Amino acid sequence: MGDLTGQQCSAGQGQLQHQEEPELSRGVGKSLLLRTGSKANGTSSVVCFINIVVHSVEDMNFRVHLQYEFTKLGLDEYLDKLKHTESDKLQVQIQAYLDNVFDVGALLEDAETKNAALERVEELEENISHLSEKLQDTENEAMAKIVELEKQLMQRNKELDVIREIYKDANSQVHTLRKMVKEKEEAIQRQSTLEKKIHELEKQGTIKIQKKGDGDISILPVALASGMVPAGAEAAAGTCVTPAAGAASSVPLPPPPPPLPTLAAASEAVQNGPVTVPVPPPPPPPPPPPPPPPAPPLPGPALDSAPAAPLPPPPPPSAPPLPGTASPTVVFNSGLAAVKIKKPIKTKFRMPVFNWVALKPNQINGTVFNEIDDERILEDLNVDEFEEIFKTKAQGPAIDLTSSKQKITQKGSNKVTLLDANRAKNLAITLRKAGKTADEICKAIHVFLPTENEVKVLRLYERERKPIENLSDEDRFMMQFSKIERLMQKMTIMAFIGNFAESIQMLTPQLHAIIAASVSIKSSQKLKKILEIILALGNYMNSSKRGAVYGFKLQSLDLLLETKSTDRKQTLLHYISNVVKEKYQHVSLFYNELHYVEKAAAVSLENVLLDVKELQRGLDLTKREYTMHDHNTMLKEFIQNNEGKLKKLQDDAKIAQDAFDDAVKYFGENPKTTPPSVFFPVFVRFVKAYK
């Protein structure tokens, strides 16, 4: 045995028989240890043989037994003495033996540790399950509170809008009244000034005031040195007195001076008719009319301020500006607010095209894009760096948005379902409550509902007045079952009552998720800033080729990951993320303002609204049944306890519909073609990609 080589040791491994007796192994091992213990090669062969004997056995128990027998022979101590030997071959064999040794005590401890660990894992899983349920309940409670606050906020906003309209109307009325009061005060001031001047003229003897019987007054100029009253002065004063006939025939009257429009106008405007000064038309001048000399000014300060002639008419309004000469920054669309014209951007390098779906200028009115200024963002950004990263050939072939949308759609579940989503959920609830398989339930329904032939046979048996006691229990049950009035209607009511509470519990969180997500997305100022940055960078890339746009469809957000830099190492979304971290740190966690978006993305709002209507129909059917049998206390209690719950659910459904429509319109989408299953997943994908 001492002459065995390593190869012979390996070859002998396959020839070992597992049926060797323990005594033979013990004897052989002892003999080998005694004969070859002093020779390195022999010792290596012995250890190799022991490895073959012990470790080639498939039965683990027998292997442990052989190992124990060699341990009893002193193999462990002997190997410990040989561990410092210089023979590499022997060290390999010793290490091979030690590596395959089974430590039963350690294995037992490991088993006990494993069992304890498994128990701990089971306990933790149970705790996690309880915590998950508690978290779900807490989340639903928080969502209900958020929705309640959002509903109160929406109601307050509506009230605020009404108050603003009232304030606007009241402010307009106050402005009008203030203007009228101001005009009245100015008119009174003018009247007072005129009356003062008239009295001064009267004191100076220039004019004379005569009161008439009807309450009017006549202002007569005092006769000049000749004692004649100039007709022009009489006309100018607006008198009704005519000069004497003799004087008129002997002395010609001078031409009339210009009238005093301020006196008559002021008197008429202020007094509004109580005291008027009639102004007759001036007499025609005698022919031939000489050129009228300028009217001599009357003495006194009154005529110094009076105009010598009526004011000329105001100049005509200036012509409208020619096209192209107006302000270059604003264009007015019919029926819409002013839209700022985007300035063209000239880039140093040729930039790739960002293939977004743009909104037209007449589509941004009332949207988020009407409230942002992307040109201001470009002033804060390092556009040179942006051009360097995304310059020519930064993108491969043009991205087809349709194919991109198809890829996203194909990521859904591969399972085929023909039922409506909520219909399937309701069916799952019913099946779970029944605790039976589908076949068992179908068979039970077929058994319990009597067929037409069964009803005929039972009715015939009854008409023949045969004793019912002779029927079997099943037949008697079927006869009583078939006599129930409005059987299908009552079974429908029973199913409705049985599923009502769970239906409310299932539909309420879905509506709350729609409300919370819609309001949070619309009111998020940080998300608005992110869209402003995206619009600015997209316009910078496309301005030289396609021109700047005023807004874009939300589906364009999916293209941010597909628009890559020149070196293909980062996407446009990576760059936007870096810009936000460097320049707009306060909006980097914008996704924290978006509440329950993932839950809302899984909601089919159309189906939820149909389910709410279905619940209303079920309650109406229950009420009709109760009116026919008002003694039924169960129906009475059900209606009293659950009618308010259904009313609250209907209110939530209306609020959810309105909130979702407002949010969709706010982002330039169409609520009819953009359901929650399309609208909210856009934000879910964008947030995940941004993170």
C-alpha positions as CSV (number, residue, x, y, z in Angstrom):
1,M,0.0,0.0,0.0
2,G,3.0,2.3,0.6
3,D,3.8,2.3,-3.1
4,L,0.4,3.6,-4.2
5,T,0.6,6.8,-6.2
6,G,-2.0,9.6,-6.3
7,Q,-3.3,8.4,-9.6
8,Q,-3.8,4.9,-8.3
9,C,-5.6,6.4,-5.3
10,S,-8.0,8.2,-7.6
11,A,-8.5,5.2,-9.7
12,G,-9.3,3.1,-6.8
13,Q,-12.1,5.4,-5.7
14,G,-14.5,4.0,-8.3
15,Q,-13.8,0.4,-7.3
16,L,-14.7,0.9,-3.6
17,Q,-17.7,-1.2,-2.6
18,H,-20.2,0.5,-0.2
19,Q,-21.0,-2.8,1.4
20,E,-17.7,-3.1,3.3
21,E,-18.2,-3.9,6.9
22,P,-17.2,-1.4,9.6
23,E,-14.8,-3.9,11.1
24,L,-12.9,-4.4,7.9
25,S,-12.6,-0.6,7.4
26,R,-11.4,-0.2,11.0
27,G,-8.8,-2.9,10.6
28,V,-7.5,-1.7,7.3
29,G,-7.3,1.9,8.5
30,K,-5.4,0.8,11.6
31,S,-3.0,-1.3,9.6
32,L,-2.3,1.5,7.2
33,L,-1.6,4.0,9.9
34,L,0.8,1.6,11.7
35,R,2.7,0.6,8.6
36,T,3.1,3.9,6.7
37,G,2.9,6.6,9.3
38,S,6.6,7.5,8.9
39,K,6.6,7.9,5.2
40,A,5.2,10.9,3.5
41,N,4.1,9.2,0.3
42,G,2.6,6.3,2.2
43,T,0.8,8.7,4.5
44,S,-0.6,10.6,1.5
45,S,-1.8,7.3,0.0
46,V,-3.4,6.3,3.3
47,V,-5.3,9.6,3.7
48,C,-6.3,9.4,0.0
49,F,-7.7,5.9,0.7
50,I,-9.6,7.2,3.8
51,N,-11.1,10.0,1.7
52,I,-12.3,7.4,-0.8
53,V,-13.7,5.1,1.9
54,V,-15.5,7.9,3.7
55,H,-16.6,10.4,1.1
56,S,-17.6,8.3,-1.8
57,V,-20.6,6.9,0.2
58,E,-23.9,8.4,-0.9
59,D,-25.7,7.5,2.4
60,M,-25.0,10.4,4.7
61,N,-25.7,8.4,7.8
62,F,-23.2,5.7,6.8
63,R,-20.6,8.4,5.9
64,V,-20.9,9.8,9.4
65,H,-20.5,6.3,10.8
66,L,-17.3,5.8,8.9
67,Q,-16.0,9.1,9.9
68,Y,-16.7,8.3,13.5
69,E,-14.9,5.0,13.3
70,F,-11.7,6.7,11.9
71,T,-12.0,9.3,14.7
72,K,-12.1,6.5,17.3
73,L,-8.9,5.1,15.7
74,G,-7.2,8.5,16.4
75,L,-7.3,9.9,12.9
76,D,-8.1,13.4,13.9
77,E,-5.1,13.6,16.3
78,Y,-2.8,12.1,13.7
79,L,-3.9,14.5,11.0
80,D,-3.4,17.4,13.5
81,K,0.2,16.2,13.9
82,L,0.7,16.1,10.1
83,K,-0.6,19.5,9.3
84,H,2.9,21.0,9.4
85,T,4.4,18.5,7.0
86,E,6.2,19.8,3.9
87,S,4.5,17.4,1.5
88,D,2.1,19.3,-0.7
89,K,0.4,16.1,-1.8
90,L,-0.3,15.1,1.8
91,Q,-1.6,18.6,2.6
92,V,-4.0,18.4,-0.3
93,Q,-5.4,15.0,1.0
94,I,-5.6,16.2,4.6
95,Q,-7.5,19.4,3.5
96,A,-9.8,17.3,1.3
97,Y,-10.7,15.1,4.3
98,L,-11.3,18.1,6.6
99,D,-13.4,19.9,4.0
100,N,-15.8,17.0,3.8
101,V,-16.1,16.2,7.5
102,F,-19.6,16.3,8.9
103,D,-19.8,18.0,12.3
104,V,-23.0,16.6,13.6
105,G,-23.1,18.9,16.5
106,A,-22.7,22.0,14.3
107,L,-25.3,20.6,11.9
108,L,-27.7,20.1,14.9
109,E,-27.1,23.7,16.0
110,D,-27.6,24.9,12.5
111,A,-30.9,23.0,12.3
112,E,-32.1,24.5,15.5
113,T,-31.0,27.9,14.4
114,K,-32.8,27.3,11.1
115,N,-36.0,26.3,12.8
116,A,-35.8,29.3,15.0
117,A,-35.1,31.5,12.0
118,L,-38.0,30.0,10.1
119,E,-40.3,30.6,13.1
120,R,-39.1,34.2,13.2
121,V,-39.6,34.6,9.5
122,E,-43.1,33.3,9.8
123,E,-43.8,35.6,12.7
124,L,-42.4,38.6,10.7
125,E,-44.5,37.6,7.7
126,E,-47.5,37.6,9.9
127,N,-46.6,41.0,11.3
128,I,-46.0,42.3,7.8
129,S,-49.4,41.1,6.8
130,H,-51.1,42.8,9.8
131,L,-49.0,46.0,9.1
132,S,-50.0,45.9,5.5
133,E,-53.6,45.7,6.3
134,K,-53.2,48.4,8.9
135,L,-51.3,50.5,6.4
136,Q,-54.1,49.9,3.8
137,D,-56.7,51.0,6.3
138,T,-54.7,54.0,7.3
139,E,-54.1,54.9,3.7
140,N,-57.8,54.7,2.9
141,E,-58.6,56.8,6.0
142,A,-56.0,59.4,4.9
143,M,-57.3,59.4,1.4
144,A,-60.9,59.8,2.6
145,K,-59.8,62.8,4.7
146,I,-57.8,64.3,1.8
147,V,-60.8,63.9,-0.4
148,E,-63.1,65.5,2.2
149,L,-60.7,68.4,2.4
150,E,-60.4,68.6,-1.3
151,K,-64.2,68.7,-1.6
152,Q,-64.4,71.5,1.0
153,L,-61.7,73.3,-0.9
154,M,-63.5,73.0,-4.2
155,Q,-66.7,74.2,-2.6
156,R,-64.8,77.2,-1.1
157,N,-63.3,77.9,-4.5
158,K,-66.8,77.9,-6.1
159,E,-68.0,80.3,-3.3
160,L,-64.9,82.4,-3.8
161,D,-65.7,82.6,-7.6
162,V,-69.2,83.7,-6.8
163,I,-67.9,86.3,-4.3
164,R,-65.4,87.5,-6.9
165,E,-68.2,88.0,-9.5
166,I,-70.3,89.9,-6.9
167,Y,-67.3,92.0,-6.0
168,K,-66.6,92.7,-9.7
169,D,-70.1,93.8,-10.3
170,A,-70.2,95.9,-7.1
171,N,-66.8,97.4,-7.9
172,S,-68.1,98.3,-11.4
173,Q,-71.2,99.9,-9.9
174,V,-69.1,101.8,-7.3
175,H,-66.9,103.0,-10.1
176,T,-69.9,104.2,-12.1
177,L,-71.4,105.9,-9.1
178,R,-68.1,107.6,-8.2
179,K,-67.9,108.8,-11.8
180,M,-71.4,110.2,-11.7
181,V,-70.8,111.8,-8.3
182,K,-67.6,113.4,-9.6
183,E,-69.5,114.7,-12.7
184,K,-72.3,116.0,-10.5
185,E,-69.8,117.8,-8.2
186,E,-68.1,119.3,-11.2
187,A,-71.4,120.4,-12.7
188,I,-72.4,121.9,-9.3
189,Q,-69.0,123.7,-9.2
190,R,-69.5,125.0,-12.7
191,Q,-73.0,126.2,-11.8
192,S,-71.8,127.9,-8.7
193,T,-69.0,129.6,-10.6
194,L,-71.4,130.7,-13.4
195,E,-74.0,132.0,-10.9
196,K,-71.2,133.9,-9.1
197,K,-70.0,135.5,-12.4
198,I,-73.6,136.3,-13.4
199,H,-74.2,138.1,-10.1
200,E,-70.9,140.0,-10.5
201,L,-71.9,141.1,-14.0
202,E,-75.3,142.1,-12.6
203,K,-73.6,144.2,-9.9
204,Q,-71.3,145.8,-12.5
205,G,-74.4,146.8,-14.4
206,T,-73.5,144.8,-17.5
207,I,-76.6,142.6,-17.5
208,K,-79.9,142.6,-15.8
209,I,-81.8,139.5,-14.7
210,Q,-85.6,139.4,-14.9
211,K,-87.7,136.6,-13.5
212,K,-90.7,135.4,-15.5
213,G,-94.0,134.0,-14.3
214,D,-93.3,130.4,-15.4
215,G,-90.1,130.3,-13.3
216,D,-87.6,131.0,-16.1
217,I,-85.3,133.9,-16.0
218,S,-84.3,136.4,-18.7
219,I,-80.8,137.9,-18.8
220,L,-81.0,141.3,-20.4
221,P,-77.9,143.3,-21.3
222,V,-78.0,146.9,-20.0
223,A,-78.6,149.5,-22.7
224,L,-75.5,151.3,-24.0
225,A,-75.0,155.0,-24.1
226,S,-77.6,155.4,-27.0
227,G,-80.2,153.6,-25.0
228,M,-80.6,150.8,-27.5
229,V,-80.3,147.1,-26.7
230,P,-78.1,145.3,-29.1
231,A,-80.0,142.4,-30.7
232,G,-76.8,140.3,-30.6
233,A,-76.4,140.9,-27.0
234,E,-80.0,140.0,-26.4
235,A,-79.6,136.8,-28.4
236,A,-76.4,136.0,-26.6
237,A,-78.1,136.5,-23.3
238,G,-80.9,134.3,-24.4
239,T,-83.7,136.9,-23.6
240,C,-87.2,136.9,-24.7
241,V,-87.4,140.8,-24.7
242,T,-87.4,142.7,-28.1
243,P,-86.3,146.3,-28.5
244,A,-88.6,149.2,-29.2
245,A,-89.9,149.5,-32.7
246,G,-88.8,153.1,-33.2
247,A,-85.4,152.5,-32.0
248,A,-85.1,149.5,-34.2
249,S,-86.1,151.5,-37.3
250,S,-83.8,154.4,-36.6
251,V,-80.6,152.8,-35.5
252,P,-79.3,149.6,-37.2
253,L,-78.2,146.8,-34.9
254,P,-74.7,145.6,-34.9
255,P,-74.1,141.9,-35.9
256,P,-74.6,139.5,-33.1
257,P,-71.5,138.4,-31.1
258,P,-70.7,134.7,-30.8
259,P,-73.0,133.0,-28.3
260,L,-71.9,131.9,-24.8
261,P,-72.3,128.2,-24.9
262,T,-71.0,127.5,-21.4
263,L,-73.7,129.5,-19.7
264,A,-76.7,127.9,-21.4
265,A,-75.1,124.4,-21.3
266,A,-74.2,124.6,-17.7
267,S,-77.5,125.9,-16.7
268,E,-79.3,123.2,-18.6
269,A,-77.0,120.4,-17.4
270,V,-77.1,121.4,-13.7
271,Q,-80.7,122.5,-13.3
272,N,-82.1,119.7,-15.5
273,G,-85.1,121.8,-16.5
274,P,-86.4,123.6,-13.4
275,V,-85.0,127.0,-14.5
276,T,-84.2,127.2,-18.2
277,V,-83.0,130.1,-20.3
278,P,-84.7,129.9,-23.7
279,V,-82.4,130.8,-26.6
280,P,-84.3,132.1,-29.7
281,P,-82.6,131.9,-33.0
282,P,-80.7,135.1,-33.8
283,P,-82.4,137.5,-36.3
284,P,-81.0,137.4,-39.8
285,P,-78.6,140.3,-40.6
286,P,-79.7,143.0,-43.0
287,P,-78.5,142.5,-46.6
288,P,-75.9,143.1,-47.8
289,P,-74.1,141.6,-44.8
290,P,-70.9,143.5,-44.1
291,P,-68.0,141.5,-42.8
292,P,-68.7,141.0,-39.1
293,P,-66.3,142.8,-36.9
294,P,-64.9,141.0,-33.9
295,A,-67.3,141.1,-31.0
296,P,-66.3,143.7,-28.4
297,P,-65.5,141.9,-25.1
298,L,-67.9,142.6,-22.3
299,P,-66.3,144.1,-19.2
300,G,-65.8,141.9,-16.3
301,P,-63.9,138.7,-15.5
302,A,-66.7,136.4,-16.7
303,L,-66.1,137.0,-20.4
304,D,-62.3,136.7,-20.0
305,S,-62.7,133.0,-19.3
306,A,-65.5,132.4,-21.7
307,P,-64.5,131.1,-25.1
308,A,-65.0,133.4,-28.1
309,A,-66.3,130.6,-30.3
310,P,-67.5,127.0,-29.9
311,L,-64.7,124.4,-29.5
312,P,-63.7,122.7,-32.6
313,P,-64.7,119.1,-33.0
314,P,-62.2,116.5,-31.8
315,P,-59.8,115.2,-34.4
316,P,-60.7,111.9,-36.0
317,P,-59.2,108.8,-34.5
318,S,-55.9,107.8,-35.9
319,A,-55.9,105.1,-38.5
320,P,-55.2,101.5,-37.3
321,P,-51.6,100.5,-37.5
322,L,-50.5,98.7,-40.6
323,P,-50.0,94.9,-40.4
324,G,-46.6,94.1,-39.0
325,T,-46.1,97.5,-37.3
326,A,-47.8,96.4,-34.0
327,S,-46.0,95.1,-31.0
328,P,-44.0,92.1,-32.1
329,T,-44.6,90.2,-28.9
330,V,-48.3,89.7,-28.7
331,V,-50.9,88.4,-31.2
332,F,-54.6,88.5,-30.4
333,N,-56.8,85.6,-31.3
334,S,-60.5,86.0,-31.7
335,G,-62.3,85.1,-28.5
336,L,-59.1,84.1,-26.7
337,A,-56.6,85.8,-24.5
338,A,-53.5,87.3,-25.9
339,V,-50.9,84.8,-26.9
340,K,-47.3,85.7,-26.8
341,I,-45.4,85.1,-30.0
342,K,-42.4,82.8,-29.4
343,K,-39.1,84.4,-30.5
344,P,-37.0,82.2,-32.9
345,I,-33.9,80.7,-31.4
346,K,-30.6,80.5,-33.3
347,T,-28.4,77.7,-32.1
348,K,-24.7,77.3,-32.7
349,F,-24.9,73.7,-33.6
350,R,-27.5,71.7,-35.5
351,M,-29.8,70.2,-32.9
352,P,-31.8,66.9,-33.1
353,V,-35.6,67.1,-33.4
354,F,-37.7,66.3,-30.4
355,N,-40.7,64.6,-31.9
356,W,-43.4,65.7,-29.4
357,V,-47.0,66.2,-30.2
358,A,-47.6,70.0,-30.0
359,L,-50.6,71.9,-29.0
360,K,-51.9,74.7,-31.2
361,P,-52.0,78.2,-29.9
362,N,-55.8,78.1,-29.7
363,Q,-55.7,75.0,-27.6
364,I,-53.6,76.3,-24.7
365,N,-56.3,78.7,-23.3
366,G,-57.1,77.6,-19.8
367,T,-54.3,75.0,-19.7
368,V,-51.2,74.8,-17.6
369,F,-49.2,76.0,-20.6
370,N,-50.9,79.3,-20.5
371,E,-49.5,79.9,-17.1
372,I,-45.8,79.2,-17.8
373,D,-43.0,81.1,-19.5
374,D,-40.5,78.8,-21.0
375,E,-38.4,81.7,-22.4
376,R,-37.6,82.8,-18.9
377,I,-36.2,79.3,-18.2
378,L,-33.7,79.6,-21.0
379,E,-32.2,82.7,-19.4
380,D,-31.3,80.5,-16.4
381,L,-29.9,77.5,-18.3
382,N,-26.4,76.9,-19.7
383,V,-27.6,76.5,-23.3
384,D,-24.0,76.2,-24.6
385,E,-23.6,73.1,-22.5
386,F,-27.0,71.8,-23.6
387,E,-26.0,72.2,-27.3
388,E,-22.7,70.5,-26.7
389,I,-24.4,67.5,-25.2
390,F,-27.2,67.2,-27.7
391,K,-25.8,68.5,-30.9
392,T,-25.9,66.9,-34.4
393,K,-26.4,63.2,-34.6
394,A,-27.5,63.0,-31.0
395,Q,-30.4,60.8,-32.1
396,G,-30.8,57.9,-34.4
397,P,-33.8,57.5,-36.7
398,A,-36.8,59.6,-36.0
399,I,-38.9,58.3,-33.2
400,D,-42.3,57.2,-34.1
401,L,-44.7,58.1,-31.3
402,T,-47.3,55.7,-32.4
403,S,-44.9,52.7,-32.2
404,S,-43.8,54.0,-28.8
405,K,-47.3,54.0,-27.6
406,Q,-47.9,50.5,-28.9
407,K,-44.8,49.3,-27.0
408,I,-46.2,50.8,-23.8
409,T,-49.5,49.3,-24.4
410,Q,-48.0,45.9,-25.0
411,K,-46.5,45.9,-21.5
412,G,-49.8,45.0,-20.0
413,S,-51.0,41.7,-18.8
414,N,-51.0,38.8,-21.3
415,K,-54.1,37.3,-19.7
416,V,-57.3,37.6,-21.8
417,T,-60.4,38.9,-20.1
418,L,-63.7,39.5,-21.8
419,L,-65.6,40.8,-18.8
420,D,-65.6,44.4,-17.5
421,A,-63.0,44.9,-14.8
422,N,-65.5,45.9,-12.1
423,R,-67.9,43.2,-13.2
424,A,-65.2,40.7,-12.8
425,K,-64.4,42.1,-9.3
426,N,-68.0,41.8,-8.2
427,L,-68.2,38.3,-9.5
428,A,-65.0,37.4,-7.6
429,I,-66.5,38.8,-4.4
430,T,-69.7,36.8,-4.8
431,L,-67.7,33.6,-5.5
432,R,-65.5,34.2,-2.5
433,K,-68.5,34.7,-0.3
434,A,-70.2,31.5,-1.5
435,G,-67.1,29.5,-0.8
436,K,-67.9,27.1,-3.6
437,T,-66.5,26.3,-7.0
438,A,-68.0,27.7,-10.1
439,D,-69.4,24.3,-11.1
440,E,-71.0,23.9,-7.7
441,I,-72.7,27.3,-7.8
442,C,-74.0,26.8,-11.3
443,K,-75.4,23.4,-10.4
444,A,-77.0,24.8,-7.3
445,I,-78.7,27.6,-9.3
446,H,-80.0,25.1,-11.8
447,V,-81.3,23.0,-9.0
448,F,-83.0,25.8,-7.0
449,L,-84.6,27.5,-10.0
450,P,-87.5,25.3,-11.2
451,T,-87.7,24.8,-14.9
452,E,-90.8,25.5,-16.9
453,N,-91.6,21.8,-17.2
454,E,-91.2,21.3,-13.5
455,V,-93.5,24.2,-12.8
456,K,-96.1,22.7,-15.1
457,V,-95.9,19.2,-13.5
458,L,-96.2,20.7,-10.0
459,R,-99.1,22.8,-11.0
460,L,-100.9,19.9,-12.6
461,Y,-100.3,17.8,-9.5
462,E,-101.8,20.6,-7.4
463,R,-104.8,21.0,-9.7
464,E,-105.6,17.3,-9.4
465,R,-105.9,17.8,-5.7
466,K,-103.5,15.1,-4.9
467,P,-102.0,15.1,-1.4
468,I,-98.8,17.1,-1.1
469,E,-97.7,14.8,1.8
470,N,-97.1,12.1,-0.7
471,L,-94.4,14.1,-2.4
472,S,-90.8,13.7,-1.5
473,D,-89.0,16.4,0.4
474,E,-87.3,17.7,-2.7
475,D,-90.6,18.0,-4.6
476,R,-92.3,19.8,-1.7
477,F,-89.4,22.2,-1.5
478,M,-89.6,22.8,-5.3
479,M,-93.3,23.4,-5.1
480,Q,-93.0,25.9,-2.3
481,F,-90.1,27.5,-4.1
482,S,-92.0,27.9,-7.3
483,K,-94.9,29.6,-5.5
484,I,-92.8,32.6,-4.5
485,E,-94.1,35.7,-6.2
486,R,-91.7,37.6,-8.3
487,L,-89.0,35.1,-7.7
488,M,-86.3,36.5,-9.9
489,Q,-87.0,40.1,-8.7
490,K,-86.6,39.0,-5.0
491,M,-83.5,37.0,-5.8
492,T,-82.0,40.1,-7.4
493,I,-82.8,42.2,-4.4
494,M,-81.3,39.5,-2.1
495,A,-78.1,39.6,-4.2
496,F,-78.1,43.4,-4.1
497,I,-78.5,43.5,-0.3
498,G,-75.8,40.9,0.2
499,N,-73.3,42.7,-2.0
500,F,-74.2,46.3,-1.2
501,A,-71.7,46.9,1.7
502,E,-68.8,45.3,-0.2
503,S,-69.6,47.2,-3.3
504,I,-69.6,50.5,-1.4
505,Q,-66.3,49.5,0.3
506,M,-64.8,48.6,-3.1
507,L,-66.0,51.7,-5.1
508,T,-65.3,54.4,-2.5
509,P,-61.5,54.1,-2.5
510,Q,-61.5,54.1,-6.3
511,L,-63.4,57.4,-6.4
512,H,-61.3,58.9,-3.7
513,A,-58.1,57.9,-5.6
514,I,-59.5,59.7,-8.7
515,I,-60.3,62.8,-6.7
516,A,-57.1,63.0,-4.8
517,A,-54.9,62.3,-7.8
518,S,-56.7,64.7,-10.1
519,V,-56.7,67.6,-7.6
520,S,-53.0,67.0,-6.6
521,I,-51.8,66.9,-10.2
522,K,-53.7,70.0,-11.2
523,S,-52.6,72.0,-8.1
524,S,-48.9,70.9,-8.1
525,Q,-46.8,74.0,-8.7
526,K,-43.6,71.9,-8.8
527,L,-44.9,69.8,-11.6
528,K,-45.8,72.9,-13.5
529,K,-42.2,74.0,-13.2
530,I,-40.9,70.7,-14.5
531,L,-43.2,71.0,-17.6
532,E,-41.9,74.6,-18.0
533,I,-38.3,73.2,-18.2
534,I,-39.3,70.5,-20.6
535,L,-41.1,73.0,-22.9
536,A,-38.1,75.3,-22.8
537,L,-35.6,72.6,-23.8
538,G,-37.9,71.1,-26.4
539,N,-38.5,74.5,-28.0
540,Y,-34.7,75.1,-28.0
541,M,-34.1,71.8,-29.9
542,N,-36.9,72.3,-32.4
543,S,-37.0,76.1,-32.9
544,S,-34.6,76.2,-35.8
545,K,-36.5,73.4,-37.7
546,R,-40.1,73.2,-36.6
547,G,-40.4,76.5,-34.7
548,A,-41.4,76.9,-31.0
549,V,-44.7,75.5,-29.7
550,Y,-46.9,76.7,-26.9
551,G,-47.6,73.4,-25.3
552,F,-47.4,69.6,-25.9
553,K,-49.5,66.5,-25.3
554,L,-48.6,64.5,-22.2
555,Q,-47.8,61.4,-24.2
556,S,-44.7,63.3,-25.3
557,L,-43.2,62.8,-21.8
558,D,-42.5,59.1,-22.8
559,L,-40.1,60.4,-25.5
560,L,-37.7,62.0,-22.9
561,L,-36.1,58.6,-22.3
562,E,-35.8,57.9,-26.1
563,T,-34.0,61.2,-26.9
564,K,-30.3,60.6,-26.3
565,S,-27.2,62.7,-26.2
566,T,-24.5,62.7,-28.8
567,D,-22.4,60.1,-27.0
568,R,-25.6,58.0,-26.3
569,K,-24.7,57.9,-22.6
570,Q,-27.6,60.0,-21.2
571,T,-31.1,60.9,-22.2
572,L,-32.9,64.2,-22.2
573,L,-34.6,63.1,-19.0
574,H,-31.2,62.6,-17.4
575,Y,-30.2,66.2,-18.4
576,I,-33.5,67.6,-17.1
577,S,-33.0,65.8,-13.8
578,N,-29.5,67.3,-13.5
579,V,-30.8,70.8,-14.3
580,V,-33.4,70.5,-11.7
581,K,-30.9,69.4,-9.0
582,E,-28.5,72.2,-9.9
583,K,-30.9,75.1,-10.7
584,Y,-34.3,74.3,-9.2
585,Q,-33.6,72.2,-6.1
586,H,-36.9,73.1,-4.6
587,V,-38.8,71.2,-7.3
588,S,-36.7,68.1,-7.4
589,L,-39.2,66.2,-5.2
590,F,-42.2,67.2,-7.3
591,Y,-43.6,63.7,-7.2
592,N,-44.3,64.1,-3.5
593,E,-47.1,66.4,-4.4
594,L,-48.8,63.8,-6.6
595,H,-51.0,61.7,-4.4
596,Y,-52.4,58.3,-5.1
597,V,-51.6,58.5,-8.8
598,E,-50.7,54.8,-9.1
599,K,-54.0,53.8,-7.5
600,A,-56.0,56.2,-9.8
601,A,-54.2,54.7,-12.8
602,A,-55.7,51.3,-12.1
603,V,-59.3,52.7,-11.9
604,S,-61.8,52.5,-14.7
605,L,-63.8,55.5,-14.0
606,E,-66.5,54.7,-16.6
607,N,-67.1,51.3,-15.1
608,V,-67.2,52.8,-11.6
609,L,-69.8,55.3,-12.6
610,L,-71.8,52.5,-14.2
611,D,-71.6,50.5,-11.0
612,V,-72.8,53.5,-9.0
613,K,-75.8,53.7,-11.3
614,E,-76.4,50.0,-11.0
615,L,-76.5,50.4,-7.2
616,Q,-79.1,53.2,-7.6
617,R,-81.2,50.9,-9.7
618,G,-80.9,48.1,-7.1
619,L,-82.0,50.5,-4.4
620,D,-84.9,51.7,-6.4
621,L,-86.0,48.1,-7.0
622,T,-85.7,47.5,-3.2
623,K,-87.8,50.5,-2.5
624,R,-90.5,49.3,-4.9
625,E,-90.5,46.0,-3.2
626,Y,-90.8,47.7,0.2
627,T,-93.8,49.8,-0.9
628,M,-95.6,46.5,-1.8
629,H,-94.7,44.9,1.5
630,D,-94.2,47.8,4.0
631,H,-94.3,45.3,6.9
632,N,-90.9,43.9,5.9
633,T,-88.6,45.3,8.6
634,M,-85.5,44.0,7.0
635,L,-86.0,46.0,3.8
636,K,-87.0,49.1,5.9
637,E,-83.8,48.9,8.0
638,F,-81.7,48.3,4.9
639,I,-83.1,51.4,3.1
640,Q,-82.8,53.6,6.2
641,N,-79.2,52.6,6.9
642,N,-77.8,52.6,3.4
643,E,-79.7,55.3,1.4
644,G,-77.4,58.0,2.9
645,K,-74.3,55.9,2.0
646,L,-75.4,55.6,-1.6
647,K,-76.1,59.3,-1.8
648,K,-72.6,60.1,-0.5
649,L,-71.2,57.7,-3.0
650,Q,-73.1,59.4,-5.8
651,D,-71.8,62.8,-4.7
652,D,-68.2,61.4,-4.7
653,A,-68.8,60.0,-8.2
654,K,-69.9,63.4,-9.5
655,I,-67.0,65.1,-7.8
656,A,-64.6,62.5,-9.2
657,Q,-65.9,63.0,-12.7
658,D,-65.7,66.8,-12.4
659,A,-62.2,66.8,-10.8
660,F,-60.9,64.4,-13.4
661,D,-62.4,66.4,-16.3
662,D,-60.9,69.6,-15.0
663,A,-57.5,68.0,-14.6
664,V,-57.5,66.5,-18.1
665,K,-58.6,69.8,-19.7
666,Y,-55.9,71.7,-17.6
667,F,-53.2,69.7,-19.3
668,G,-54.7,70.2,-22.8
669,E,-56.2,66.7,-23.2
670,N,-59.8,65.6,-24.1
671,P,-61.7,63.9,-21.2
672,K,-63.8,61.9,-23.7
673,T,-60.7,60.3,-25.3
674,T,-58.4,60.2,-22.3
675,P,-59.7,58.0,-19.5
676,P,-57.9,57.6,-16.1
677,S,-56.2,54.4,-17.4
678,V,-54.5,56.6,-20.0
679,F,-54.1,59.9,-18.2
680,F,-52.6,58.8,-14.9
681,P,-50.1,56.1,-16.2
682,V,-48.3,58.9,-18.1
683,F,-47.4,60.5,-14.8
684,V,-46.6,57.1,-13.2
685,R,-44.1,56.3,-15.9
686,F,-42.7,59.8,-15.9
687,V,-42.1,59.7,-12.1
688,K,-40.5,56.2,-12.2
689,A,-38.2,57.2,-15.0
690,Y,-37.3,60.5,-13.3
691,K,-36.5,58.7,-10.0
